[in-house]
């Protein structure tokens, strides 16, 4: 197409493209540089309260099952209610998570928390750590079936308008500014230990390996439990996955679990 333009117009088009590229790079660099360089990690041998962060639309039904399992293991668990309908700006939801963490720490007297974010809730947890001081308060962050690099479903839906695809939906598109900025530089900033668990059967997070997080202990459910079919809605309430989460929130360093977690409890 450029070959049909006059030399002057071709130079003009190329200059505009170069300026657009520079603008995107500048935004990403500014976000990276605005994040704190150093943080003092909290102690890893003192597990504190657990906060469970719901996904897009704010439903907590599946997380309530996970919460009950963790409480049975003796953990103090709070399921964080979503802001509004759970479809608002994910940055606002991250701020709400920060307030919930402060309330839990004030009530418990603990020094740190463990956070498990399901689906979009994992992005909320990552934003809280990266931009809102969570790096100094989180001991562990586990993302469950989280579209860490977006999902094709949101990319398609974002072209249908704001009613069909509200703010959080658009932010989960593979090419969203929010995800580009969040993934710039270090996907797992210093502070907590990071774990990313995803299912190969996911039809909501497309492709499913968008759940991978660079720098985290990352694994698919099926790499540990071959043949186990787990769809996106069932990830938090599947016994094997609940056992995986409990193991990752223990005192020891996170690691890919062995097949003993595959036995239903």
C-alpha positions in Angstrom: 0.0 0.0 0.0 2.9 2.4 0.8 4.3 1.8 -2.6 1.3 3.6 -4.2 2.0 6.8 -2.2 4.1 9.7 -3.2 7.5 9.9 -1.5 6.4 12.8 0.6 3.2 11.2 1.7 5.0 7.9 2.4 7.5 9.7 4.7 4.5 11.3 6.5 2.8 7.9 7.1 6.0 6.3 8.3 6.6 9.2 10.6 3.2 8.9 12.2 3.7 5.2 12.7 7.0 5.8 14.4 5.5 8.4 16.7 2.7 6.0 17.7 5.3 3.3 18.5 7.4 5.8 20.6 4.2 6.9 22.5 3.4 3.3 23.4 7.0 2.6 24.5 7.0 5.8 26.6 3.9 4.8 28.4 5.2 1.3 29.2 8.6 2.7 30.4 6.9 5.3 32.5 4.8 2.7 34.3 7.8 0.5 34.9 9.9 3.4 36.3 7.0 4.6 38.5 7.0 1.3 40.4 9.2 1.1 43.6 12.6 -0.5 43.0 13.1 -2.1 46.4 10.8 -3.7 48.9 11.4 -5.7 52.1 9.7 -9.1 51.6 7.6 -10.3 54.5 8.5 -13.5 56.4 7.7 -16.6 54.5 7.5 -18.9 57.6 4.5 -17.1 59.2 1.4 -17.8 57.1 -1.2 -15.1 57.8 -4.9 -14.7 56.8 -6.0 -15.7 53.3 -8.0 -13.4 51.0 -9.8 -14.9 48.1 -10.5 -12.5 45.2 -13.4 -13.3 42.8 -13.3 -13.1 39.1 -15.3 -11.1 36.5 -18.9 -10.5 37.6 -18.0 -11.0 41.2 -19.6 -14.4 41.9 -18.2 -16.0 45.0 -19.9 -19.4 44.8 -16.9 -21.4 43.7 -14.6 -19.5 46.1 -16.9 -20.2 49.0 -16.1 -23.9 48.5 -12.3 -23.2 48.5 -12.7 -21.0 51.6 -14.4 -23.8 53.5 -11.6 -26.2 52.6 -8.9 -23.8 53.7 -10.7 -23.1 56.9 -10.9 -26.8 57.6 -7.1 -26.7 57.3 -7.0 -24.1 60.1 -6.6 -21.0 57.9 -8.3 -17.6 58.5 -10.1 -16.9 55.2 -11.9 -13.9 53.9 -13.7 -13.9 50.5 -13.4 -10.3 49.2 -16.7 -9.0 47.8 -16.4 -7.4 44.4 -16.8 -3.7 43.8 -20.3 -3.1 42.3 -21.2 -5.8 39.8 -17.6 -7.0 39.5 -17.3 -5.6 36.0 -15.8 -2.1 36.9 -12.3 -0.9 36.3 -9.9 -3.5 37.7 -7.8 -0.8 39.2 -10.7 0.2 41.4 -11.1 -3.4 42.4 -7.4 -3.5 43.3 -7.9 -0.5 45.6 -10.9 -2.3 47.2 -8.6 -5.3 47.8 -6.1 -3.1 49.4 -8.8 -1.8 51.8 -9.9 -5.3 52.6 -6.3 -6.4 53.3 -5.8 -3.5 55.7 -9.0 -4.4 57.5 -8.0 -8.0 57.9 -4.5 -7.1 59.1 -5.9 -4.6 61.7 -8.4 -7.2 63.0 -6.0 -10.1 63.1 -2.8 -8.4 64.1 -1.0 -10.4 61.4 2.0 -9.0 59.5 1.1 -10.3 56.1 -1.5 -12.0 54.0 -1.8 -14.7 51.4 -3.9 -13.7 48.3 -5.6 -16.1 45.9 -7.1 -14.4 42.8 -9.5 -16.5 40.7 -9.8 -15.5 37.0 -9.8 -11.7 36.7 -9.3 -11.7 40.5 -5.7 -12.7 39.7 -5.2 -9.5 37.7 -6.7 -7.5 40.6 -4.2 -9.1 43.0 -1.3 -8.4 40.6 -2.3 -4.7 40.3 -2.5 -4.4 44.1 1.0 -5.8 44.5 2.5 -3.9 41.6 1.0 -0.5 42.1 -0.7 -0.2 45.5 1.8 -1.4 48.1 0.8 -5.0 48.2 4.4 -6.0 47.6 5.1 -5.2 51.3 2.1 -7.0 52.7 1.7 -10.2 50.6 3.5 -13.4 51.5 2.0 -15.5 48.7 0.0 -14.6 45.6 -1.7 -17.4 43.7 -3.5 -16.8 40.5 -6.1 -19.4 39.5 -7.1 -19.6 35.8 -6.2 -16.0 35.4 -6.0 -14.4 31.9 -2.6 -12.9 32.8 -2.0 -12.1 29.1 -5.6 -11.6 28.3 -8.3 -13.7 26.7 -9.5 -13.8 23.1 -13.1 -13.8 24.3 -12.6 -10.3 25.8 -10.8 -9.1 22.7 -13.8 -10.1 20.5 -16.3 -8.7 23.1 -14.5 -5.4 23.3 -15.6 -4.6 19.8 -19.3 -4.9 20.8 -19.5 -1.7 22.8 -19.3 -0.8 26.5 -22.7 -2.3 27.4 -21.8 -5.7 26.2 -18.2 -5.3 27.4 -17.8 -3.1 30.4 -14.5 -1.7 31.7 -13.1 -4.9 33.3 -14.0 -6.9 30.1 -12.1 -4.5 27.9 -9.1 -4.6 30.3 -8.9 -8.3 29.9 -8.5 -8.1 26.1 -5.2 -9.4 24.9 -4.2 -6.0 23.6 -5.4 -3.9 26.5 -3.3 -1.0 27.8 -3.8 -2.3 31.3 -2.3 -5.7 30.6 0.5 -4.3 28.5 1.5 -2.0 31.3 1.1 -4.7 34.0 3.3 -7.2 32.1 6.0 -4.7 31.2 9.3 -5.5 32.7 8.7 -7.9 35.6 5.5 -9.9 35.7 6.2 -11.1 39.2 7.6 -8.1 41.2 9.6 -8.6 44.3 7.8 -9.1 47.6 5.6 -12.2 47.6 6.2 -15.6 46.3 4.1 -16.1 43.1 2.2 -19.2 41.9 0.1 -19.5 38.8 -2.2 -22.5 38.3 -4.3 -22.9 35.1 -6.4 -25.6 33.4 -5.8 -26.8 29.9 -9.6 -27.3 29.6 -10.3 -23.5 29.9 -12.8 -22.2 27.4 -13.0 -18.7 29.1 -9.3 -17.9 29.2 -8.4 -18.4 25.6 -5.7 -19.6 25.1 -5.6 -21.4 28.4 -1.8 -20.9 28.8 -2.5 -17.2 29.2 -2.6 -18.3 32.8 1.2 -18.7 32.8 3.0 -16.0 34.8 6.7 -15.4 34.0 8.8 -15.8 37.2 6.1 -17.7 39.1 5.8 -21.3 40.1 3.5 -22.0 37.2 1.8 -25.2 36.2 -1.4 -26.6 34.6 -3.7 -28.8 36.6 -3.3 -31.5 34.0 0.5 -31.5 34.3 0.1 -32.7 37.9 -3.2 -34.7 37.4 -3.2 -36.0 33.8 -6.7 -36.7 32.5 -8.4 -34.5 35.1 -11.1 -32.4 33.3 -11.6 -29.0 34.9 -13.4 -26.2 33.2 -13.0 -22.6 34.1 -16.0 -22.3 36.5 -14.9 -25.3 38.5 -11.3 -24.5 39.1 -11.6 -23.1 42.7 -14.0 -25.9 43.8 -12.3 -28.9 42.3 -10.8 -31.0 45.2 -7.4 -31.5 43.5 -7.1 -27.8 42.8 -8.1 -27.0 46.4 -5.3 -29.3 47.6 -2.8 -27.6 45.2 -3.8 -24.2 46.6 -3.5 -25.4 50.2 0.0 -26.8 49.5 1.2 -23.6 47.8 0.0 -21.5 50.8 2.0 -23.7 53.3 5.2 -22.7 55.1 7.5 -24.2 52.6 8.6 -22.6 49.3 6.1 -22.9 46.5 6.8 -25.8 44.2 4.9 -27.9 41.6 3.1 -30.5 43.7 3.2 -34.2 43.2 0.3 -36.5 42.3 -0.8 -37.0 45.8 -3.0 -33.9 45.5 -5.0 -35.6 42.8 -6.7 -37.8 45.3 -10.0 -36.2 46.3 -10.1 -35.2 49.9 
